[in-house]
């Protein structure tokens, strides 16, 4: 994944990438140390189903310890229409 991002930067000049994967893709990028910001939008709804998908998951071979995130610093928060809340965090290794 790191090499793919380096190629995107070198060949196309891409410096910022929005990751909108599922939990496994997001978790893989997080464990590789390739996530520097997390943007969450919370809206007033309750599911309550067991096994509901999460934002970050790990493949079984990756699940032997926590992701390499030392701290999360809130860098922004906004209340949106209908009571939605947008939170942005900077991840620190």
OpenMM code with the backbone's topology and positions (N, CA, C; nanometers):
from openmm import Vec3, app, unit

residues = "UNK UNK UNK UNK UNK UNK UNK UNK UNK UNK UNK UNK UNK UNK UNK UNK UNK UNK UNK UNK UNK UNK UNK UNK UNK UNK UNK UNK UNK UNK UNK UNK UNK UNK UNK UNK UNK UNK UNK UNK UNK UNK UNK UNK UNK UNK UNK UNK UNK UNK UNK UNK UNK UNK UNK UNK UNK UNK UNK UNK UNK UNK UNK UNK UNK UNK UNK UNK UNK UNK UNK UNK UNK UNK UNK UNK UNK UNK UNK UNK UNK UNK UNK UNK UNK UNK UNK UNK UNK UNK UNK UNK UNK".split()
positions = [
    Vec3(0.0828, -0.1193, 0.0000),
    Vec3(0.0000, 0.0000, 0.0000),
    Vec3(0.0871, 0.1255, 0.0000),
    Vec3(0.1938, 0.1220, 0.0806),
    Vec3(0.2821, 0.2385, 0.0870),
    Vec3(0.3420, 0.2671, -0.0508),
    Vec3(0.3853, 0.1621, -0.1210),
    Vec3(0.4454, 0.1801, -0.2534),
    Vec3(0.3421, 0.2358, -0.3519),
    Vec3(0.2184, 0.1903, -0.3430),
    Vec3(0.1135, 0.2420, -0.4311),
    Vec3(0.0936, 0.3914, -0.4079),
    Vec3(0.0930, 0.4342, -0.2823),
    Vec3(0.0779, 0.5774, -0.2522),
    Vec3(0.1981, 0.6568, -0.3003),
    Vec3(0.3177, 0.5996, -0.2866),
    Vec3(0.4385, 0.6666, -0.3360),
    Vec3(0.4335, 0.6830, -0.4873),
    Vec3(0.3829, 0.5811, -0.5576),
    Vec3(0.3702, 0.5890, -0.7031),
    Vec3(0.2683, 0.6942, -0.7440),
    Vec3(0.1546, 0.6985, -0.6757),
    Vec3(0.0544, 0.8010, -0.7051),
    Vec3(0.1124, 0.9407, -0.6880),
    Vec3(0.1958, 0.9577, -0.5868),
    Vec3(0.2592, 1.0868, -0.5630),
    Vec3(0.3623, 1.1179, -0.6710),
    Vec3(0.4507, 1.0228, -0.7006),
    Vec3(0.5589, 1.0463, -0.7961),
    Vec3(0.5078, 1.0642, -0.9387),
    Vec3(0.4119, 0.9816, -0.9788),
    Vec3(0.3649, 0.9836, -1.1183),
    Vec3(0.2546, 1.0855, -1.1449),
    Vec3(0.1702, 1.1111, -1.0454),
    Vec3(0.0549, 1.1973, -1.0676),
    Vec3(0.0514, 1.3202, -0.9776),
    Vec3(0.1484, 1.3313, -0.8880),
    Vec3(0.1529, 1.4468, -0.7986),
    Vec3(0.0465, 1.4465, -0.6906),
    Vec3(-0.0156, 1.3324, -0.6646),
    Vec3(-0.1209, 1.3243, -0.5631),
    Vec3(-0.0573, 1.3305, -0.4252),
    Vec3(-0.1004, 1.4267, -0.3453),
    Vec3(-0.0445, 1.4456, -0.2121),
    Vec3(-0.1438, 1.4120, -0.1005),
    Vec3(-0.2705, 1.4024, -0.1349),
    Vec3(-0.3746, 1.3759, -0.0347),
    Vec3(-0.4734, 1.2787, -0.0966),
    Vec3(-0.5126, 1.1773, -0.0195),
    Vec3(-0.6013, 1.0746, -0.0706),
    Vec3(-0.7141, 1.0512, 0.0291),
    Vec3(-0.8358, 1.0476, -0.0196),
    Vec3(-0.9522, 1.0173, 0.0628),
    Vec3(-0.9746, 0.8674, 0.0573),
    Vec3(-0.9693, 0.8026, 0.1714),
    Vec3(-0.9894, 0.6588, 0.1813),
    Vec3(-1.1333, 0.6340, 0.2258),
    Vec3(-1.2111, 0.5700, 0.1405),
    Vec3(-1.3509, 0.5407, 0.1727),
    Vec3(-1.3762, 0.3913, 0.1643),
    Vec3(-1.2820, 0.3147, 0.2142),
    Vec3(-1.2961, 0.1700, 0.2097),
    Vec3(-1.3886, 0.1199, 0.3180),
    Vec3(-1.4071, -0.0096, 0.3183),
    Vec3(-1.4780, -0.0740, 0.4274),
    Vec3(-1.3831, -0.0903, 0.5448),
    Vec3(-1.4314, -0.1573, 0.6491),
    Vec3(-1.3537, -0.1732, 0.7700),
    Vec3(-1.2196, -0.2415, 0.7489),
    Vec3(-1.2131, -0.3446, 0.6624),
    Vec3(-1.0862, -0.4151, 0.6394),
    Vec3(-0.9856, -0.3282, 0.5653),
    Vec3(-1.0307, -0.2577, 0.4609),
    Vec3(-0.9400, -0.1683, 0.3874),
    Vec3(-0.8918, -0.0573, 0.4801),
    Vec3(-0.9836, 0.0052, 0.5518),
    Vec3(-0.9454, 0.1118, 0.6444),
    Vec3(-0.8486, 0.0598, 0.7502),
    Vec3(-0.8771, -0.0581, 0.8055),
    Vec3(-0.7909, -0.1158, 0.9071),
    Vec3(-0.6520, -0.1478, 0.8546),
    Vec3(-0.6436, -0.1959, 0.7311),
    Vec3(-0.5132, -0.2266, 0.6719),
    Vec3(-0.4295, -0.1008, 0.6540),
    Vec3(-0.4897, 0.0058, 0.6057),
    Vec3(-0.4168, 0.1321, 0.5911),
    Vec3(-0.3748, 0.1859, 0.7278),
    Vec3(-0.4639, 0.1746, 0.8265),
    Vec3(-0.4323, 0.2218, 0.9618),
    Vec3(-0.3138, 0.1445, 1.0190),
    Vec3(-0.3156, 0.0114, 1.0089),
    Vec3(-0.2071, -0.0708, 1.0629),
    Vec3(-0.0759, -0.0467, 0.9901),
    Vec3(-0.0821, -0.0051, 0.8640),
    Vec3(0.0393, 0.0246, 0.7876),
    Vec3(0.0922, 0.1647, 0.8189),
    Vec3(0.0230, 0.2376, 0.9054),
    Vec3(0.0668, 0.3727, 0.9401),
    Vec3(0.0411, 0.4747, 0.8311),
    Vec3(-0.0595, 0.4504, 0.7478),
    Vec3(-0.0863, 0.5362, 0.6325),
    Vec3(-0.2088, 0.6250, 0.6503),
    Vec3(-0.2629, 0.6322, 0.7706),
    Vec3(-0.3777, 0.7186, 0.7984),
    Vec3(-0.3311, 0.8290, 0.8915),
    Vec3(-0.3476, 0.9547, 0.8482),
    Vec3(-0.3063, 1.0652, 0.9350),
    Vec3(-0.4240, 1.1490, 0.9835),
    Vec3(-0.5426, 1.1237, 0.9286),
    Vec3(-0.6608, 1.1971, 0.9728),
    Vec3(-0.7828, 1.1069, 0.9623),
    Vec3(-0.8733, 1.1180, 1.0587),
    Vec3(-0.9994, 1.0451, 1.0559),
    Vec3(-1.1119, 1.1479, 1.0610),
    Vec3(-1.2046, 1.1349, 0.9680),
    Vec3(-1.3195, 1.2242, 0.9589),
    Vec3(-1.4452, 1.1402, 0.9792),
    Vec3(-1.5221, 1.1736, 1.0821),
    Vec3(-1.6427, 1.0979, 1.1151),
    Vec3(-1.7645, 1.1889, 1.1127),
    Vec3(-1.8707, 1.1406, 1.0544),
    Vec3(-1.9985, 1.2114, 1.0645),
    Vec3(-2.0933, 1.1211, 1.1421),
    Vec3(-2.1412, 1.1719, 1.2550),
    Vec3(-2.2358, 1.0986, 1.3393),
    Vec3(-2.3745, 1.1555, 1.3158),
    Vec3(-2.4699, 1.0680, 1.2958),
    Vec3(-2.6063, 1.1161, 1.2802),
    Vec3(-2.6956, 1.0426, 1.3788),
    Vec3(-2.8038, 1.1071, 1.4194),
    Vec3(-2.8904, 1.0510, 1.5232),
    Vec3(-2.9746, 0.9338, 1.4711),
    Vec3(-2.9155, 0.8136, 1.4833),
    Vec3(-2.9857, 0.6917, 1.4455),
    Vec3(-2.9289, 0.5781, 1.5299),
    Vec3(-3.0098, 0.4805, 1.5600),
    Vec3(-2.9661, 0.3664, 1.6391),
    Vec3(-2.9991, 0.2403, 1.5617),
    Vec3(-2.8993, 0.1550, 1.5437),
    Vec3(-2.9173, 0.0291, 1.4717),
    Vec3(-2.9419, -0.0835, 1.5711),
    Vec3(-2.8461, -0.1096, 1.6580),
    Vec3(-2.8604, -0.2114, 1.7595),
    Vec3(-2.8408, -0.3545, 1.7116),
    Vec3(-2.8114, -0.3745, 1.5830),
    Vec3(-2.7914, -0.5094, 1.5310),
    Vec3(-2.6562, -0.5643, 1.5749),
    Vec3(-2.6513, -0.6938, 1.6049),
    Vec3(-2.5223, -0.7527, 1.6391),
    Vec3(-2.4420, -0.7727, 1.5111),
    Vec3(-2.3108, -0.7592, 1.5236),
    Vec3(-2.2239, -0.7765, 1.4073),
    Vec3(-2.2262, -0.6604, 1.3108),
    Vec3(-2.2736, -0.5447, 1.3539),
    Vec3(-2.2770, -0.4276, 1.2655),
    Vec3(-2.1346, -0.3925, 1.2229),
    Vec3(-2.1164, -0.3468, 1.0995),
    Vec3(-1.9816, -0.3167, 1.0517),
    Vec3(-1.9191, -0.2013, 1.1292),
    Vec3(-1.7870, -0.2080, 1.1450),
    Vec3(-1.7125, -0.1016, 1.2109),
    Vec3(-1.6320, -0.0223, 1.1106),
    Vec3(-1.5741, 0.0853, 1.1556),
    Vec3(-1.4941, 0.1713, 1.0688),
    Vec3(-1.3590, 0.1082, 1.0387),
    Vec3(-1.2988, 0.0431, 1.1398),
    Vec3(-1.1685, -0.0215, 1.1239),
    Vec3(-1.1778, -0.1666, 1.1701),
    Vec3(-1.1377, -0.2570, 1.0839),
    Vec3(-1.1284, -0.3991, 1.1173),
    Vec3(-0.9882, -0.4450, 1.0816),
    Vec3(-0.9468, -0.5569, 1.1384),
    Vec3(-0.8177, -0.6164, 1.1055),
    Vec3(-0.8397, -0.7572, 1.0533),
    Vec3(-0.7597, -0.7939, 0.9534),
    Vec3(-0.7599, -0.9323, 0.9099),
    Vec3(-0.7025, -1.0151, 1.0241),
    Vec3(-0.7360, -1.1419, 1.0302),
    Vec3(-0.6932, -1.2269, 1.1414),
    Vec3(-0.5431, -1.2215, 1.1667),
    Vec3(-0.4624, -1.2218, 1.0618),
    Vec3(-0.3173, -1.2206, 1.0803),
    Vec3(-0.2651, -1.0863, 1.1322),
    Vec3(-0.3462, -0.9815, 1.1234),
    Vec3(-0.3066, -0.8492, 1.1723),
    Vec3(-0.3528, -0.8228, 1.3154),
    Vec3(-0.4387, -0.9060, 1.3686),
    Vec3(-0.5088, -0.8761, 1.4937),
    Vec3(-0.4275, -0.9074, 1.6188),
    Vec3(-0.2949, -0.9140, 1.6097),
    Vec3(-0.2157, -0.9524, 1.7255),
    Vec3(-0.1780, -0.8353, 1.8158),
    Vec3(-0.2265, -0.7185, 1.7901),
    Vec3(-0.1970, -0.6040, 1.8754),
    Vec3(-0.2691, -0.4802, 1.8255),
    Vec3(-0.2566, -0.3726, 1.9004),
    Vec3(-0.3251, -0.2493, 1.8604),
    Vec3(-0.2605, -0.1848, 1.7375),
    Vec3(-0.3374, -0.1028, 1.6684),
    Vec3(-0.2854, -0.0273, 1.5547),
    Vec3(-0.1838, 0.0754, 1.6053),
    Vec3(-0.0903, 0.1155, 1.5204),
    Vec3(0.0148, 0.2087, 1.5627),
    Vec3(-0.0333, 0.3542, 1.5724),
    Vec3(-0.1275, 0.3778, 1.6626),
    Vec3(-0.1794, 0.5127, 1.6836),
    Vec3(-0.1545, 0.5486, 1.8292),
    Vec3(-0.0737, 0.6524, 1.8518),
    Vec3(-0.0433, 0.6930, 1.9880),
    Vec3(-0.1483, 0.7843, 2.0470),
    Vec3(-0.2039, 0.8704, 1.9635),
    Vec3(-0.3025, 0.9668, 2.0127),
    Vec3(-0.3882, 1.0148, 1.8962),
    Vec3(-0.5061, 1.0635, 1.9317),
    Vec3(-0.5941, 1.1275, 1.8346),
    Vec3(-0.6256, 1.2669, 1.8882),
    Vec3(-0.5943, 1.3697, 1.8078),
    Vec3(-0.6172, 1.5078, 1.8501),
    Vec3(-0.7321, 1.5654, 1.7685),
    Vec3(-0.8342, 1.6150, 1.8367),
    Vec3(-0.9488, 1.6752, 1.7689),
    Vec3(-0.9038, 1.8018, 1.6970),
    Vec3(-0.9274, 1.8083, 1.5660),
    Vec3(-0.8880, 1.9265, 1.4887),
    Vec3(-1.0077, 2.0024, 1.4336),
    Vec3(-1.1266, 1.9463, 1.4514),
    Vec3(-1.2445, 2.0179, 1.4052),
    Vec3(-1.3721, 1.9478, 1.4460),
    Vec3(-1.4750, 2.0267, 1.4703),
    Vec3(-1.6070, 1.9720, 1.4998),
    Vec3(-1.7112, 2.0720, 1.4538),
    Vec3(-1.8128, 2.0203, 1.3896),
    Vec3(-1.9211, 2.1052, 1.3398),
    Vec3(-2.0534, 2.0341, 1.3566),
    Vec3(-2.1568, 2.1074, 1.3941),
    Vec3(-2.2927, 2.0533, 1.3971),
    Vec3(-2.3536, 2.0834, 1.2607),
    Vec3(-2.3999, 1.9807, 1.1942),
    Vec3(-2.4567, 1.9940, 1.0603),
    Vec3(-2.6092, 1.9897, 1.0681),
    Vec3(-2.6727, 1.9932, 0.9530),
    Vec3(-2.8192, 1.9902, 0.9459),
    Vec3(-2.8740, 1.8653, 1.0137),
    Vec3(-2.9902, 1.8775, 1.0703),
    Vec3(-3.0633, 1.7663, 1.1324),
    Vec3(-2.9894, 1.7041, 1.2509),
    Vec3(-2.8962, 1.7766, 1.3114),
    Vec3(-2.8281, 1.7263, 1.4296),
    Vec3(-2.7074, 1.6390, 1.4023),
    Vec3(-2.6680, 1.6231, 1.2769),
    Vec3(-2.5468, 1.5481, 1.2457),
    Vec3(-2.4267, 1.6218, 1.3047),
    Vec3(-2.3239, 1.5464, 1.3443),
    Vec3(-2.2025, 1.6062, 1.4000),
    Vec3(-2.0840, 1.5535, 1.3213),
    Vec3(-1.9999, 1.6455, 1.2724),
    Vec3(-1.8805, 1.6105, 1.1958),
    Vec3(-1.7590, 1.6316, 1.2853),
    Vec3(-1.6846, 1.5238, 1.3079),
    Vec3(-1.5640, 1.5275, 1.3913),
    Vec3(-1.4435, 1.4922, 1.3055),
    Vec3(-1.3348, 1.5676, 1.3217),
    Vec3(-1.2103, 1.5394, 1.2496),
    Vec3(-1.0967, 1.5285, 1.3500),
    Vec3(-1.0214, 1.4207, 1.3371),
    Vec3(-0.9103, 1.3928, 1.4286),
    Vec3(-0.7802, 1.3768, 1.3516),
    Vec3(-0.6729, 1.4306, 1.4039),
    Vec3(-0.5378, 1.4077, 1.3526),
    Vec3(-0.4819, 1.2908, 1.4323),
    Vec3(-0.4300, 1.1894, 1.3608),
    Vec3(-0.3695, 1.0743, 1.4271),
    Vec3(-0.2212, 1.1004, 1.4473),
    Vec3(-0.1717, 1.0626, 1.5625),
    Vec3(-0.0295, 1.0777, 1.5941),
    Vec3(0.0248, 0.9406, 1.6291),
    Vec3(0.1359, 0.9033, 1.5653),
    Vec3(0.1971, 0.7711, 1.5894),
    Vec3(0.2587, 0.7651, 1.7271),
] * unit.nanometer
topology = app.Topology()
chain = topology.addChain("A")
for resn in residues:
    res = topology.addResidue(resn, chain)
    for name in ("N", "CA", "C"):
        topology.addAtom(name, app.Element.getBySymbol(name[0]), res)
